[in-house]
Amino acid sequence: MTLGVESMPTPAQQHPPARPVLIAHPDSDTVSQYDGWLPDYCTAQSALCGREAIEKHTAETSVAILDEGLAECCAEEVAAKICGTEASTKILSTRTDPSQSAAGKRSVFDDTLASPIAEADFRSTVESLHRRATYDKLLGEYYTLARERATLESKTLTPGSQEAVRYTEVISELAELEAALERALADFDDADYRAVFEVVLA
């Protein structure tokens, strides 16, 4: 699979696979507003406090939007819990003071929006994080299958055996994931590429 910078395709006008977005904010009206701003291909999970946000988060959640005013568990605690899972979820912080966004938060937040938040900024940020989360999820699945392929290739496979059949399935699944990764990269813009490579080089 070739995923180098030089071979990256130009952005395509297509949407990434639908996955839920978690909106955690103490104000229900703001939750409803953010829900209305989500891209059509995203479904919303809502939470009014940090503890509820942790309970609502799943491995399928692509983006978690965490407000600084969350009670019970603060946004940083919720983010740390999410980062402690194997989920590919990207985390967006919403806050009132933009100067606080760079104060030790880079390790837990993938992006930050400060009030007042415009719909266009909110939507484009969520779309970018959703694309990156989709790519990370696919890449994780690819590496898991690649390890399984390596394990099977280290053995002597008898034609028709269960392991031989599984090897054929793995090869097919890897090809499908390679195609899906190429499609995911085709949706990337320059900011997405920078964010991905910043993580790789960190």
C-alpha positions as CSV (number, residue, x, y, z in Angstrom):
1,M,0.0,0.0,0.0
2,T,1.5,3.3,-1.0
3,L,0.5,6.2,1.2
4,G,3.4,8.6,0.7
5,V,2.9,12.3,0.4
6,E,3.9,12.3,-3.3
7,S,1.2,9.8,-4.3
8,M,-1.6,11.4,-2.3
9,P,-4.7,11.9,-4.4
10,T,-6.5,15.3,-4.7
11,P,-9.6,15.8,-2.5
12,A,-12.8,14.2,-3.8
13,Q,-16.3,15.4,-3.2
14,Q,-17.5,12.5,-1.1
15,H,-18.4,12.1,2.5
16,P,-16.6,9.7,4.9
17,P,-18.5,6.9,6.5
18,A,-21.2,8.0,9.0
19,R,-20.2,7.8,12.6
20,P,-21.6,9.4,15.8
21,V,-20.4,12.7,17.2
22,L,-20.5,13.2,21.0
23,I,-21.6,16.7,22.0
24,A,-21.0,17.4,25.7
25,H,-22.1,20.8,27.0
26,P,-23.9,21.8,30.2
27,D,-26.5,23.9,28.3
28,S,-29.1,21.8,26.5
29,D,-29.9,24.7,24.1
30,T,-26.2,24.8,23.0
31,V,-26.3,21.0,22.5
32,S,-29.3,21.3,20.2
33,Q,-27.6,24.2,18.3
34,Y,-24.4,22.2,17.8
35,D,-26.5,19.2,16.7
36,G,-28.2,21.3,14.1
37,W,-24.7,22.4,12.8
38,L,-23.4,18.9,12.3
39,P,-22.9,17.6,8.8
40,D,-25.8,15.5,7.5
41,Y,-23.7,12.4,7.6
42,C,-23.0,12.7,11.3
43,T,-25.4,11.5,14.1
44,A,-25.3,13.2,17.5
45,Q,-24.8,11.7,20.9
46,S,-25.5,14.2,23.7
47,A,-24.3,14.7,27.3
48,L,-24.9,17.5,29.8
49,C,-22.1,16.6,32.2
50,G,-18.7,14.9,32.0
51,R,-19.7,11.7,33.6
52,E,-22.5,11.3,31.1
53,A,-20.1,12.0,28.3
54,I,-17.8,9.2,29.4
55,E,-20.8,6.8,29.5
56,K,-22.1,7.9,26.1
57,H,-18.7,7.6,24.3
58,T,-18.2,4.4,22.3
59,A,-15.5,3.0,20.1
60,E,-17.5,4.2,17.1
61,T,-17.6,7.9,18.2
62,S,-15.6,9.9,15.6
63,V,-15.5,13.3,17.4
64,A,-16.1,14.3,21.0
65,I,-17.0,17.9,21.5
66,L,-16.2,18.8,25.2
67,D,-17.0,22.1,26.7
68,E,-14.8,23.6,29.4
69,G,-17.9,24.1,31.7
70,L,-18.7,20.4,32.1
71,A,-19.6,19.4,35.7
72,E,-18.8,16.2,37.6
73,C,-15.8,15.4,35.3
74,C,-14.1,18.3,33.6
75,A,-13.3,18.3,29.9
76,E,-9.7,17.4,30.5
77,E,-10.7,14.4,32.6
78,V,-13.2,13.2,30.0
79,A,-10.6,13.7,27.2
80,A,-8.0,11.7,29.2
81,K,-10.6,8.8,29.6
82,I,-11.2,8.8,25.9
83,C,-7.5,8.9,25.1
84,G,-7.1,5.9,27.4
85,T,-9.3,3.7,25.1
86,E,-8.4,2.3,21.7
87,A,-11.0,4.4,20.0
88,S,-9.9,6.7,17.1
89,T,-12.0,9.5,18.5
90,K,-10.8,13.1,17.9
91,I,-11.4,15.6,20.7
92,L,-12.6,19.2,20.2
93,S,-12.5,21.6,23.1
94,T,-15.0,24.5,23.3
95,R,-14.2,27.3,25.7
96,T,-14.6,31.0,26.3
97,D,-10.9,32.0,26.7
98,P,-8.8,31.1,23.6
99,S,-5.6,31.9,25.4
100,Q,-6.1,28.8,27.6
101,S,-6.2,26.4,24.6
102,A,-2.4,26.2,24.3
103,A,-1.8,25.8,28.1
104,G,-0.9,22.1,28.4
105,K,-3.9,21.0,26.4
106,R,-2.3,19.7,23.2
107,S,-1.9,16.2,24.5
108,V,-5.6,15.7,25.1
109,F,-7.4,18.0,22.6
110,D,-7.0,17.7,18.9
111,D,-8.5,21.2,18.3
112,T,-10.1,24.1,20.1
113,L,-12.8,26.6,19.3
114,A,-13.4,29.7,21.4
115,S,-16.7,31.6,21.9
116,P,-18.4,33.0,20.1
117,I,-18.3,30.0,17.7
118,A,-19.5,30.5,14.2
119,E,-21.5,27.8,12.5
120,A,-19.0,27.7,9.5
121,D,-16.0,27.3,11.8
122,F,-17.8,24.6,13.9
123,R,-18.8,22.6,10.9
124,S,-15.5,22.7,9.1
125,T,-13.6,21.7,12.3
126,V,-15.9,18.8,13.0
127,E,-15.7,17.7,9.4
128,S,-11.8,17.8,9.5
129,L,-11.7,15.8,12.8
130,H,-14.2,13.3,11.4
131,R,-12.1,12.7,8.4
132,R,-9.0,12.2,10.5
133,A,-10.8,9.9,12.9
134,T,-12.1,7.8,10.0
135,Y,-8.5,7.5,8.6
136,D,-7.1,6.5,12.0
137,K,-9.8,3.9,12.5
138,L,-9.1,2.3,9.1
139,L,-5.4,2.5,9.6
140,G,-5.7,0.7,13.0
141,E,-7.8,-2.1,11.3
142,Y,-5.2,-2.4,8.6
143,Y,-2.3,-2.8,11.0
144,T,-4.2,-5.4,13.0
145,L,-4.9,-7.5,9.9
146,A,-1.3,-6.9,8.7
147,R,0.0,-8.5,11.9
148,E,-2.4,-11.4,11.5
149,R,-1.1,-11.9,7.9
150,A,2.5,-11.9,9.1
151,T,1.6,-14.5,11.7
152,L,-0.1,-16.7,9.2
153,E,2.8,-16.3,6.7
154,S,5.2,-17.6,9.3
155,K,3.4,-20.9,9.3
156,T,3.2,-23.8,6.8
157,L,-0.3,-23.6,5.6
158,T,-2.0,-26.7,4.4
159,P,-4.3,-26.0,1.4
160,G,-7.9,-26.2,2.5
161,S,-7.1,-25.9,6.2
162,Q,-8.8,-23.4,8.4
163,E,-5.7,-21.2,8.6
164,A,-5.3,-21.3,4.8
165,V,-8.8,-20.2,4.3
166,R,-8.3,-17.4,6.9
167,Y,-5.2,-16.3,5.1
168,T,-7.2,-15.9,1.9
169,E,-9.8,-13.8,3.8
170,V,-7.1,-11.6,5.4
171,I,-5.5,-10.9,2.0
172,S,-8.9,-9.9,0.6
173,E,-9.8,-7.7,3.7
174,L,-6.4,-6.0,3.5
175,A,-7.1,-5.1,-0.1
176,E,-10.5,-3.6,0.8
177,L,-8.9,-1.6,3.6
178,E,-6.2,-0.3,1.3
179,A,-8.9,1.0,-1.1
180,A,-10.8,2.5,1.9
181,L,-7.6,4.3,3.1
182,E,-7.0,5.7,-0.3
183,R,-10.6,7.0,-0.4
184,A,-10.1,8.5,3.1
185,L,-6.9,10.3,2.0
186,A,-8.7,11.6,-1.1
187,D,-11.0,13.5,1.2
188,F,-8.1,15.2,3.1
189,D,-7.2,18.8,2.8
190,D,-3.9,20.4,3.5
191,A,-4.8,20.9,7.2
192,D,-5.7,17.2,7.6
193,Y,-2.3,16.1,6.1
194,R,-0.4,18.5,8.5
195,A,-2.3,17.2,11.5
196,V,-1.7,13.5,10.6
197,F,2.0,14.0,10.0
198,E,2.4,16.1,13.1
199,V,1.2,13.2,15.1
200,V,3.5,10.8,13.3
201,L,6.5,13.0,13.9
202,A,5.7,13.9,17.5
